[in-house]
Amino acid sequence: MTDPNLALTAEMIAGLLADTSPYLSCDDCFARIDEYVERCGADPRYEDPAMRTHLAGCGACAEEAQALRELIDQQSQQEK
Ligand SMILES: [Zn+2]
């Protein structure tokens, strides 16, 4: 079975090596993931270190963020 998360491994390691002090729980992450993904899409310079750190270290939330990102991409393509 191929694991689609394998591609994230280098990114995950970088996240784990980074400062993990603003670590969120998955509940906290899910509470603001929509806003986070939307803001990241709207402004490439937008930073939320706590969210970024959590997503780098949590496969489940990273998958959720990826799905949201794709959804937003599809919507913005339909608007054009
Ligand atoms: Zn999580």
PDB file of the backbone (N, CA, C, O) and the ligand in Angstrom, with CONECT records:
HET     ZN  A 101       1
ATOM      1  N   MET A   1       0.845  -1.203   0.000  1.00  0.00           N
ATOM      2  CA  MET A   1       0.000   0.000   0.000  1.00  0.00           C
ATOM      3  C   MET A   1       0.881   1.254   0.000  1.00  0.00           C
ATOM      4  O   MET A   1       1.782   1.397   0.827  1.00  0.00           O
ATOM      5  N   THR A   2       0.609   2.126  -0.914  1.00  0.00           N
ATOM      6  CA  THR A   2       1.385   3.369  -0.939  1.00  0.00           C
ATOM      7  C   THR A   2       0.773   4.376   0.011  1.00  0.00           C
ATOM      8  O   THR A   2      -0.441   4.576   0.036  1.00  0.00           O
ATOM      9  N   ASP A   3       1.614   4.993   0.775  1.00  0.00           N
ATOM     10  CA  ASP A   3       1.166   5.977   1.754  1.00  0.00           C
ATOM     11  C   ASP A   3       1.316   7.380   1.178  1.00  0.00           C
ATOM     12  O   ASP A   3       2.436   7.840   0.958  1.00  0.00           O
ATOM     13  N   PRO A   4       0.203   8.063   0.931  1.00  0.00           N
ATOM     14  CA  PRO A   4       0.289   9.410   0.337  1.00  0.00           C
ATOM     15  C   PRO A   4       0.983  10.403   1.258  1.00  0.00           C
ATOM     16  O   PRO A   4       1.398  11.476   0.818  1.00  0.00           O
ATOM     17  N   ASN A   5       1.112  10.050   2.538  1.00  0.00           N
ATOM     18  CA  ASN A   5       1.754  10.964   3.485  1.00  0.00           C
ATOM     19  C   ASN A   5       3.275  10.902   3.417  1.00  0.00           C
ATOM     20  O   ASN A   5       3.962  11.747   3.991  1.00  0.00           O
ATOM     21  N   LEU A   6       3.798   9.901   2.716  1.00  0.00           N
ATOM     22  CA  LEU A   6       5.246   9.759   2.646  1.00  0.00           C
ATOM     23  C   LEU A   6       5.902  10.990   2.038  1.00  0.00           C
ATOM     24  O   LEU A   6       7.019  11.355   2.406  1.00  0.00           O
ATOM     25  N   ALA A   7       5.200  11.628   1.106  1.00  0.00           N
ATOM     26  CA  ALA A   7       5.745  12.809   0.447  1.00  0.00           C
ATOM     27  C   ALA A   7       5.973  13.939   1.443  1.00  0.00           C
ATOM     28  O   ALA A   7       6.773  14.840   1.191  1.00  0.00           O
ATOM     29  N   LEU A   8       5.279  13.893   2.560  1.00  0.00           N
ATOM     30  CA  LEU A   8       5.380  14.974   3.539  1.00  0.00           C
ATOM     31  C   LEU A   8       6.517  14.749   4.531  1.00  0.00           C
ATOM     32  O   LEU A   8       6.765  15.587   5.398  1.00  0.00           O
ATOM     33  N   THR A   9       7.199  13.630   4.403  1.00  0.00           N
ATOM     34  CA  THR A   9       8.141  13.250   5.454  1.00  0.00           C
ATOM     35  C   THR A   9       9.200  14.317   5.722  1.00  0.00           C
ATOM     36  O   THR A   9       9.425  14.684   6.875  1.00  0.00           O
ATOM     37  N   ALA A  10       9.851  14.817   4.674  1.00  0.00           N
ATOM     38  CA  ALA A  10      10.890  15.822   4.872  1.00  0.00           C
ATOM     39  C   ALA A  10      10.308  17.057   5.558  1.00  0.00           C
ATOM     40  O   ALA A  10      10.920  17.649   6.446  1.00  0.00           O
ATOM     41  N   GLU A  11       9.116  17.419   5.118  1.00  0.00           N
ATOM     42  CA  GLU A  11       8.450  18.586   5.704  1.00  0.00           C
ATOM     43  C   GLU A  11       8.127  18.339   7.177  1.00  0.00           C
ATOM     44  O   GLU A  11       8.288  19.217   8.025  1.00  0.00           O
ATOM     45  N   MET A  12       7.668  17.119   7.455  1.00  0.00           N
ATOM     46  CA  MET A  12       7.328  16.765   8.839  1.00  0.00           C
ATOM     47  C   MET A  12       8.556  16.819   9.731  1.00  0.00           C
ATOM     48  O   MET A  12       8.503  17.323  10.853  1.00  0.00           O
ATOM     49  N   ILE A  13       9.665  16.292   9.218  1.00  0.00           N
ATOM     50  CA  ILE A  13      10.900  16.306  10.007  1.00  0.00           C
ATOM     51  C   ILE A  13      11.317  17.746  10.278  1.00  0.00           C
ATOM     52  O   ILE A  13      11.710  18.082  11.395  1.00  0.00           O
ATOM     53  N   ALA A  14      11.234  18.592   9.261  1.00  0.00           N
ATOM     54  CA  ALA A  14      11.587  19.995   9.440  1.00  0.00           C
ATOM     55  C   ALA A  14      10.694  20.615  10.508  1.00  0.00           C
ATOM     56  O   ALA A  14      11.155  21.402  11.334  1.00  0.00           O
ATOM     57  N   GLY A  15       9.407  20.254  10.485  1.00  0.00           N
ATOM     58  CA  GLY A  15       8.476  20.771  11.477  1.00  0.00           C
ATOM     59  C   GLY A  15       8.807  20.298  12.873  1.00  0.00           C
ATOM     60  O   GLY A  15       8.695  21.049  13.841  1.00  0.00           O
ATOM     61  N   LEU A  16       9.216  19.046  12.969  1.00  0.00           N
ATOM     62  CA  LEU A  16       9.542  18.497  14.289  1.00  0.00           C
ATOM     63  C   LEU A  16      10.825  19.100  14.832  1.00  0.00           C
ATOM     64  O   LEU A  16      10.982  19.258  16.043  1.00  0.00           O
ATOM     65  N   LEU A  17      11.742  19.436  13.933  1.00  0.00           N
ATOM     66  CA  LEU A  17      12.995  20.033  14.364  1.00  0.00           C
ATOM     67  C   LEU A  17      12.811  21.497  14.739  1.00  0.00           C
ATOM     68  O   LEU A  17      13.583  22.056  15.517  1.00  0.00           O
ATOM     69  N   ALA A  18      11.769  22.110  14.168  1.00  0.00           N
ATOM     70  CA  ALA A  18      11.508  23.517  14.460  1.00  0.00           C
ATOM     71  C   ALA A  18      10.978  23.655  15.891  1.00  0.00           C
ATOM     72  O   ALA A  18      10.691  22.673  16.577  1.00  0.00           O
ATOM     73  N   ASP A  19      10.866  24.885  16.295  1.00  0.00           N
ATOM     74  CA  ASP A  19      10.333  25.167  17.629  1.00  0.00           C
ATOM     75  C   ASP A  19       8.892  24.664  17.717  1.00  0.00           C
ATOM     76  O   ASP A  19       8.025  25.108  16.965  1.00  0.00           O
ATOM     77  N   THR A  20       8.647  23.741  18.633  1.00  0.00           N
ATOM     78  CA  THR A  20       7.312  23.159  18.740  1.00  0.00           C
ATOM     79  C   THR A  20       6.546  23.717  19.938  1.00  0.00           C
ATOM     80  O   THR A  20       5.522  23.161  20.334  1.00  0.00           O
ATOM     81  N   SER A  21       7.033  24.795  20.507  1.00  0.00           N
ATOM     82  CA  SER A  21       6.383  25.294  21.722  1.00  0.00           C
ATOM     83  C   SER A  21       4.938  25.755  21.503  1.00  0.00           C
ATOM     84  O   SER A  21       4.104  25.552  22.386  1.00  0.00           O
ATOM     85  N   PRO A  22       4.607  26.380  20.337  1.00  0.00           N
ATOM     86  CA  PRO A  22       3.199  26.786  20.183  1.00  0.00           C
ATOM     87  C   PRO A  22       2.343  25.623  19.695  1.00  0.00           C
ATOM     88  O   PRO A  22       1.533  25.795  18.784  1.00  0.00           O
ATOM     89  N   TYR A  23       2.508  24.459  20.279  1.00  0.00           N
ATOM     90  CA  TYR A  23       1.819  23.268  19.787  1.00  0.00           C
ATOM     91  C   TYR A  23       0.342  23.283  20.158  1.00  0.00           C
ATOM     92  O   TYR A  23      -0.036  23.441  21.319  1.00  0.00           O
ATOM     93  N   LEU A  24      -0.469  23.113  19.130  1.00  0.00           N
ATOM     94  CA  LEU A  24      -1.915  23.100  19.339  1.00  0.00           C
ATOM     95  C   LEU A  24      -2.406  21.673  19.509  1.00  0.00           C
ATOM     96  O   LEU A  24      -1.759  20.728  19.059  1.00  0.00           O
ATOM     97  N   SER A  25      -3.530  21.524  20.148  1.00  0.00           N
ATOM     98  CA  SER A  25      -4.210  20.239  20.136  1.00  0.00           C
ATOM     99  C   SER A  25      -4.951  20.129  18.800  1.00  0.00           C
ATOM    100  O   SER A  25      -5.147  21.130  18.110  1.00  0.00           O
ATOM    101  N   CYS A  26      -5.359  18.919  18.441  1.00  0.00           N
ATOM    102  CA  CYS A  26      -6.092  18.744  17.194  1.00  0.00           C
ATOM    103  C   CYS A  26      -7.417  19.511  17.237  1.00  0.00           C
ATOM    104  O   CYS A  26      -7.864  20.037  16.217  1.00  0.00           O
ATOM    105  N   ASP A  27      -8.035  19.575  18.395  1.00  0.00           N
ATOM    106  CA  ASP A  27      -9.282  20.331  18.518  1.00  0.00           C
ATOM    107  C   ASP A  27      -9.050  21.805  18.211  1.00  0.00           C
ATOM    108  O   ASP A  27      -9.825  22.424  17.482  1.00  0.00           O
ATOM    109  N   ASP A  28      -7.969  22.368  18.775  1.00  0.00           N
ATOM    110  CA  ASP A  28      -7.641  23.763  18.513  1.00  0.00           C
ATOM    111  C   ASP A  28      -7.362  23.974  17.036  1.00  0.00           C
ATOM    112  O   ASP A  28      -7.783  24.963  16.436  1.00  0.00           O
ATOM    113  N   CYS A  29      -6.639  23.013  16.467  1.00  0.00           N
ATOM    114  CA  CYS A  29      -6.277  23.097  15.059  1.00  0.00           C
ATOM    115  C   CYS A  29      -7.528  23.082  14.174  1.00  0.00           C
ATOM    116  O   CYS A  29      -7.677  23.903  13.269  1.00  0.00           O
ATOM    117  N   PHE A  30      -8.419  22.133  14.456  1.00  0.00           N
ATOM    118  CA  PHE A  30      -9.633  22.005  13.648  1.00  0.00           C
ATOM    119  C   PHE A  30     -10.519  23.234  13.779  1.00  0.00           C
ATOM    120  O   PHE A  30     -11.235  23.590  12.843  1.00  0.00           O
ATOM    121  N   ALA A  31     -10.473  23.886  14.945  1.00  0.00           N
ATOM    122  CA  ALA A  31     -11.318  25.052  15.184  1.00  0.00           C
ATOM    123  C   ALA A  31     -10.946  26.202  14.256  1.00  0.00           C
ATOM    124  O   ALA A  31     -11.791  27.039  13.939  1.00  0.00           O
ATOM    125  N   ARG A  32      -9.682  26.251  13.816  1.00  0.00           N
ATOM    126  CA  ARG A  32      -9.268  27.402  13.001  1.00  0.00           C
ATOM    127  C   ARG A  32      -8.659  27.001  11.664  1.00  0.00           C
ATOM    128  O   ARG A  32      -8.076  27.834  10.971  1.00  0.00           O
ATOM    129  N   ILE A  33      -8.791  25.732  11.303  1.00  0.00           N
ATOM    130  CA  ILE A  33      -8.131  25.260  10.085  1.00  0.00           C
ATOM    131  C   ILE A  33      -8.724  25.908   8.827  1.00  0.00           C
ATOM    132  O   ILE A  33      -7.997  26.219   7.884  1.00  0.00           O
ATOM    133  N   ASP A  34     -10.044  26.111   8.820  1.00  0.00           N
ATOM    134  CA  ASP A  34     -10.686  26.739   7.649  1.00  0.00           C
ATOM    135  C   ASP A  34     -10.109  28.130   7.419  1.00  0.00           C
ATOM    136  O   ASP A  34      -9.717  28.493   6.310  1.00  0.00           O
ATOM    137  N   GLU A  35     -10.073  28.898   8.515  1.00  0.00           N
ATOM    138  CA  GLU A  35      -9.584  30.268   8.426  1.00  0.00           C
ATOM    139  C   GLU A  35      -8.116  30.280   8.016  1.00  0.00           C
ATOM    140  O   GLU A  35      -7.692  31.093   7.195  1.00  0.00           O
ATOM    141  N   TYR A  36      -7.360  29.376   8.595  1.00  0.00           N
ATOM    142  CA  TYR A  36      -5.928  29.315   8.309  1.00  0.00           C
ATOM    143  C   TYR A  36      -5.673  29.041   6.831  1.00  0.00           C
ATOM    144  O   TYR A  36      -4.878  29.729   6.190  1.00  0.00           O
ATOM    145  N   VAL A  37      -6.355  28.028   6.297  1.00  0.00           N
ATOM    146  CA  VAL A  37      -6.146  27.656   4.894  1.00  0.00           C
ATOM    147  C   VAL A  37      -6.603  28.781   3.971  1.00  0.00           C
ATOM    148  O   VAL A  37      -5.942  29.079   2.976  1.00  0.00           O
ATOM    149  N   GLU A  38      -7.730  29.401   4.300  1.00  0.00           N
ATOM    150  CA  GLU A  38      -8.236  30.506   3.485  1.00  0.00           C
ATOM    151  C   GLU A  38      -7.248  31.666   3.481  1.00  0.00           C
ATOM    152  O   GLU A  38      -6.962  32.242   2.431  1.00  0.00           O
ATOM    153  N   ARG A  39      -6.733  32.003   4.649  1.00  0.00           N
ATOM    154  CA  ARG A  39      -5.795  33.127   4.745  1.00  0.00           C
ATOM    155  C   ARG A  39      -4.501  32.831   4.015  1.00  0.00           C
ATOM    156  O   ARG A  39      -3.943  33.702   3.347  1.00  0.00           O
ATOM    157  N   CYS A  40      -4.020  31.595   4.142  1.00  0.00           N
ATOM    158  CA  CYS A  40      -2.800  31.206   3.435  1.00  0.00           C
ATOM    159  C   CYS A  40      -2.999  31.329   1.935  1.00  0.00           C
ATOM    160  O   CYS A  40      -2.099  31.747   1.207  1.00  0.00           O
ATOM    161  N   GLY A  41      -4.203  30.956   1.479  1.00  0.00           N
ATOM    162  CA  GLY A  41      -4.495  31.044   0.048  1.00  0.00           C
ATOM    163  C   GLY A  41      -4.584  32.483  -0.421  1.00  0.00           C
ATOM    164  O   GLY A  41      -4.163  32.813  -1.529  1.00  0.00           O
ATOM    165  N   ALA A  42      -5.141  33.345   0.437  1.00  0.00           N
ATOM    166  CA  ALA A  42      -5.351  34.744   0.065  1.00  0.00           C
ATOM    167  C   ALA A  42      -4.060  35.543   0.160  1.00  0.00           C
ATOM    168  O   ALA A  42      -3.846  36.477  -0.614  1.00  0.00           O
ATOM    169  N   ASP A  43      -3.195  35.179   1.111  1.00  0.00           N
ATOM    170  CA  ASP A  43      -1.958  35.924   1.332  1.00  0.00           C
ATOM    171  C   ASP A  43      -0.810  34.950   1.564  1.00  0.00           C
ATOM    172  O   ASP A  43      -0.707  34.352   2.635  1.00  0.00           O
ATOM    173  N   PRO A  44       0.058  34.787   0.558  1.00  0.00           N
ATOM    174  CA  PRO A  44       1.167  33.826   0.672  1.00  0.00           C
ATOM    175  C   PRO A  44       2.102  34.138   1.838  1.00  0.00           C
ATOM    176  O   PRO A  44       2.836  33.262   2.295  1.00  0.00           O
ATOM    177  N   ARG A  45       2.079  35.374   2.318  1.00  0.00           N
ATOM    178  CA  ARG A  45       2.978  35.747   3.417  1.00  0.00           C
ATOM    179  C   ARG A  45       2.340  35.527   4.773  1.00  0.00           C
ATOM    180  O   ARG A  45       2.982  35.730   5.804  1.00  0.00           O
ATOM    181  N   TYR A  46       1.075  35.110   4.783  1.00  0.00           N
ATOM    182  CA  TYR A  46       0.392  34.895   6.057  1.00  0.00           C
ATOM    183  C   TYR A  46       1.076  33.784   6.842  1.00  0.00           C
ATOM    184  O   TYR A  46       1.377  32.718   6.304  1.00  0.00           O
ATOM    185  N   GLU A  47       1.313  34.047   8.109  1.00  0.00           N
ATOM    186  CA  GLU A  47       2.001  33.056   8.953  1.00  0.00           C
ATOM    187  C   GLU A  47       1.198  32.813  10.220  1.00  0.00           C
ATOM    188  O   GLU A  47       0.743  33.755  10.869  1.00  0.00           O
ATOM    189  N   ASP A  48       1.031  31.566  10.561  1.00  0.00           N
ATOM    190  CA  ASP A  48       0.489  31.208  11.862  1.00  0.00           C
ATOM    191  C   ASP A  48       1.368  30.068  12.374  1.00  0.00           C
ATOM    192  O   ASP A  48       1.096  28.897  12.110  1.00  0.00           O
ATOM    193  N   PRO A  49       2.421  30.421  13.107  1.00  0.00           N
ATOM    194  CA  PRO A  49       3.421  29.413  13.498  1.00  0.00           C
ATOM    195  C   PRO A  49       2.814  28.234  14.242  1.00  0.00           C
ATOM    196  O   PRO A  49       3.234  27.094  14.042  1.00  0.00           O
ATOM    197  N   ALA A  50       1.836  28.493  15.096  1.00  0.00           N
ATOM    198  CA  ALA A  50       1.239  27.399  15.862  1.00  0.00           C
ATOM    199  C   ALA A  50       0.546  26.415  14.932  1.00  0.00           C
ATOM    200  O   ALA A  50       0.684  25.201  15.079  1.00  0.00           O
ATOM    201  N   MET A  51      -0.201  26.953  13.973  1.00  0.00           N
ATOM    202  CA  MET A  51      -0.892  26.095  13.009  1.00  0.00           C
ATOM    203  C   MET A  51       0.107  25.365  12.129  1.00  0.00           C
ATOM    204  O   MET A  51      -0.023  24.165  11.885  1.00  0.00           O
ATOM    205  N   ARG A  52       1.108  26.100  11.654  1.00  0.00           N
ATOM    206  CA  ARG A  52       2.085  25.500  10.751  1.00  0.00           C
ATOM    207  C   ARG A  52       2.813  24.358  11.456  1.00  0.00           C
ATOM    208  O   ARG A  52       3.050  23.298  10.877  1.00  0.00           O
ATOM    209  N   THR A  53       3.159  24.599  12.713  1.00  0.00           N
ATOM    210  CA  THR A  53       3.862  23.574  13.483  1.00  0.00           C
ATOM    211  C   THR A  53       2.984  22.351  13.694  1.00  0.00           C
ATOM    212  O   THR A  53       3.439  21.214  13.576  1.00  0.00           O
ATOM    213  N   HIS A  54       1.726  22.600  14.006  1.00  0.00           N
ATOM    214  CA  HIS A  54       0.834  21.464  14.232  1.00  0.00           C
ATOM    215  C   HIS A  54       0.647  20.659  12.948  1.00  0.00           C
ATOM    216  O   HIS A  54       0.709  19.430  12.961  1.00  0.00           O
ATOM    217  N   LEU A  55       0.417  21.368  11.834  1.00  0.00           N
ATOM    218  CA  LEU A  55       0.192  20.679  10.562  1.00  0.00           C
ATOM    219  C   LEU A  55       1.434  19.906  10.132  1.00  0.00           C
ATOM    220  O   LEU A  55       1.332  18.848   9.512  1.00  0.00           O
ATOM    221  N   ALA A  56       2.611  20.444  10.467  1.00  0.00           N
ATOM    222  CA  ALA A  56       3.854  19.761  10.090  1.00  0.00           C
ATOM    223  C   ALA A  56       4.020  18.463  10.862  1.00  0.00           C
ATOM    224  O   ALA A  56       4.655  17.524  10.382  1.00  0.00           O
ATOM    225  N   GLY A  57       3.443  18.412  12.067  1.00  0.00           N
ATOM    226  CA  GLY A  57       3.656  17.236  12.899  1.00  0.00           C
ATOM    227  C   GLY A  57       2.454  16.327  13.014  1.00  0.00           C
ATOM    228  O   GLY A  57       2.548  15.257  13.616  1.00  0.00           O
ATOM    229  N   CYS A  58       1.308  16.731  12.445  1.00  0.00           N
ATOM    230  CA  CYS A  58       0.088  15.951  12.618  1.00  0.00           C
ATOM    231  C   CYS A  58      -0.484  15.578  11.252  1.00  0.00           C
ATOM    232  O   CYS A  58      -1.020  16.429  10.543  1.00  0.00           O
ATOM    233  N   GLY A  59      -0.368  14.319  10.894  1.00  0.00           N
ATOM    234  CA  GLY A  59      -0.808  13.861   9.576  1.00  0.00           C
ATOM    235  C   GLY A  59      -2.294  14.056   9.352  1.00  0.00           C
ATOM    236  O   GLY A  59      -2.708  14.422   8.252  1.00  0.00           O
ATOM    237  N   ALA A  60      -3.107  13.818  10.375  1.00  0.00           N
ATOM    238  CA  ALA A  60      -4.557  13.917  10.213  1.00  0.00           C
ATOM    239  C   ALA A  60      -4.977  15.344   9.877  1.00  0.00           C
ATOM    240  O   ALA A  60      -5.786  15.564   8.975  1.00  0.00           O
ATOM    241  N   CYS A  61      -4.422  16.313  10.608  1.00  0.00           N
ATOM    242  CA  CYS A  61      -4.775  17.710  10.358  1.00  0.00           C
ATOM    243  C   CYS A  61      -4.155  18.196   9.048  1.00  0.00           C
ATOM    244  O   CYS A  61      -4.762  19.000   8.341  1.00  0.00           O
ATOM    245  N   ALA A  62      -2.966  17.724   8.721  1.00  0.00           N
ATOM    246  CA  ALA A  62      -2.336  18.102   7.458  1.00  0.00           C
ATOM    247  C   ALA A  62      -3.183  17.624   6.288  1.00  0.00           C
ATOM    248  O   ALA A  62      -3.319  18.318   5.281  1.00  0.00           O
ATOM    249  N   GLU A  63      -3.752  16.431   6.432  1.00  0.00           N
ATOM    250  CA  GLU A  63      -4.622  15.889   5.389  1.00  0.00           C
ATOM    251  C   GLU A  63      -5.873  16.751   5.250  1.00  0.00           C
ATOM    252  O   GLU A  63      -6.322  17.036   4.140  1.00  0.00           O
ATOM    253  N   GLU A  64      -6.423  17.158   6.377  1.00  0.00           N
ATOM    254  CA  GLU A  64      -7.615  18.012   6.383  1.00  0.00           C
ATOM    255  C   GLU A  64      -7.305  19.344   5.698  1.00  0.00           C
ATOM    256  O   GLU A  64      -8.094  19.837   4.892  1.00  0.00           O
ATOM    257  N   ALA A  65      -6.142  19.921   6.031  1.00  0.00           N
ATOM    258  CA  ALA A  65      -5.748  21.195   5.439  1.00  0.00           C
ATOM    259  C   ALA A  65      -5.570  21.050   3.934  1.00  0.00           C
ATOM    260  O   ALA A  65      -5.963  21.924   3.161  1.00  0.00           O
ATOM    261  N   GLN A  66      -4.968  19.927   3.530  1.00  0.00           N
ATOM    262  CA  GLN A  66      -4.748  19.679   2.106  1.00  0.00           C
ATOM    263  C   GLN A  66      -6.079  19.572   1.370  1.00  0.00           C
ATOM    264  O   GLN A  66      -6.237  20.121   0.279  1.00  0.00           O
ATOM    265  N   ALA A  67      -7.040  18.860   1.971  1.00  0.00           N
ATOM    266  CA  ALA A  67      -8.360  18.700   1.357  1.00  0.00           C
ATOM    267  C   ALA A  67      -9.055  20.051   1.230  1.00  0.00           C
ATOM    268  O   ALA A  67      -9.682  20.334   0.210  1.00  0.00           O
ATOM    269  N   LEU A  68      -8.948  20.881   2.257  1.00  0.00           N
ATOM    270  CA  LEU A  68      -9.556  22.208   2.227  1.00  0.00           C
ATOM    271  C   LEU A  68      -8.920  23.064   1.144  1.00  0.00           C
ATOM    272  O   LEU A  68      -9.609  23.784   0.422  1.00  0.00           O
ATOM    273  N   ARG A  69      -7.590  22.978   1.038  1.00  0.00           N
ATOM    274  CA  ARG A  69      -6.845  23.749   0.055  1.00  0.00           C
ATOM    275  C   ARG A  69      -7.314  23.392  -1.359  1.00  0.00           C
ATOM    276  O   ARG A  69      -7.518  24.264  -2.204  1.00  0.00           O
ATOM    277  N   GLU A  70      -7.477  22.088  -1.592  1.00  0.00           N
ATOM    278  CA  GLU A  70      -7.921  21.632  -2.915  1.00  0.00           C
ATOM    279  C   GLU A  70      -9.334  22.116  -3.200  1.00  0.00           C
ATOM    280  O   GLU A  70      -9.655  22.501  -4.324  1.00  0.00           O
ATOM    281  N   LEU A  71     -10.171  22.094  -2.179  1.00  0.00           N
ATOM    282  CA  LEU A  71     -11.546  22.562  -2.322  1.00  0.00           C
ATOM    283  C   LEU A  71     -11.563  24.040  -2.708  1.00  0.00           C
ATOM    284  O   LEU A  71     -12.299  24.451  -3.605  1.00  0.00           O
ATOM    285  N   ILE A  72     -10.738  24.835  -2.016  1.00  0.00           N
ATOM    286  CA  ILE A  72     -10.673  26.272  -2.282  1.00  0.00           C
ATOM    287  C   ILE A  72     -10.113  26.510  -3.684  1.00  0.00           C
ATOM    288  O   ILE A  72     -10.592  27.385  -4.406  1.00  0.00           O
ATOM    289  N   ASP A  73      -9.101  25.732  -4.067  1.00  0.00           N
ATOM    290  CA  ASP A  73      -8.531  25.840  -5.413  1.00  0.00           C
ATOM    291  C   ASP A  73      -9.595  25.598  -6.468  1.00  0.00           C
ATOM    292  O   ASP A  73      -9.700  26.341  -7.444  1.00  0.00           O
ATOM    293  N   GLN A  74     -10.379  24.554  -6.261  1.00  0.00           N
ATOM    294  CA  GLN A  74     -11.424  24.215  -7.225  1.00  0.00           C
ATOM    295  C   GLN A  74     -12.443  25.339  -7.322  1.00  0.00           C
ATOM    296  O   GLN A  74     -12.881  25.701  -8.414  1.00  0.00           O
ATOM    297  N   GLN A  75     -12.813  25.884  -6.181  1.00  0.00           N
ATOM    298  CA  GLN A  75     -13.797  26.964  -6.166  1.00  0.00           C
ATOM    299  C   GLN A  75     -13.270  28.196  -6.879  1.00  0.00           C
ATOM    300  O   GLN A  75     -13.997  28.837  -7.638  1.00  0.00           O
ATOM    301  N   SER A  76     -11.999  28.531  -6.638  1.00  0.00           N
ATOM    302  CA  SER A  76     -11.451  29.730  -7.262  1.00  0.00           C
ATOM    303  C   SER A  76     -11.283  29.533  -8.755  1.00  0.00           C
ATOM    304  O   SER A  76     -11.369  30.491  -9.523  1.00  0.00           O
ATOM    305  N   GLN A  77     -11.043  28.287  -9.178  1.00  0.00           N
ATOM    306  CA  GLN A  77     -10.938  28.030 -10.614  1.00  0.00           C
ATOM    307  C   GLN A  77     -12.291  28.160 -11.289  1.00  0.00           C
ATOM    308  O   GLN A  77     -12.380  28.612 -12.430  1.00  0.00           O
ATOM    309  N   GLN A  78     -13.347  27.764 -10.585  1.00  0.00           N
ATOM    310  CA  GLN A  78     -14.685  27.867 -11.152  1.00  0.00           C
ATOM    311  C   GLN A  78     -15.114  29.327 -11.281  1.00  0.00           C
ATOM    312  O   GLN A  78     -15.912  29.671 -12.153  1.00  0.00           O
ATOM    313  N   GLU A  79     -14.588  30.170 -10.422  1.00  0.00           N
ATOM    314  CA  GLU A  79     -14.963  31.587 -10.456  1.00  0.00           C
ATOM    315  C   GLU A  79     -14.336  32.303 -11.645  1.00  0.00           C
ATOM    316  O   GLU A  79     -14.855  33.319 -12.106  1.00  0.00           O
ATOM    317  N   LYS A  80     -13.212  31.769 -12.144  1.00  0.00           N
ATOM    318  CA  LYS A  80     -12.529  32.445 -13.247  1.00  0.00           C
ATOM    319  C   LYS A  80     -13.238  32.229 -14.582  1.00  0.00           C
ATOM    320  O   LYS A  80     -12.787  32.734 -15.609  1.00  0.00           O
TER     321      LYS A  80
HETATM  322 ZN    ZN A 101      -3.852  17.462  14.566  1.00  0.00          ZN2+
END
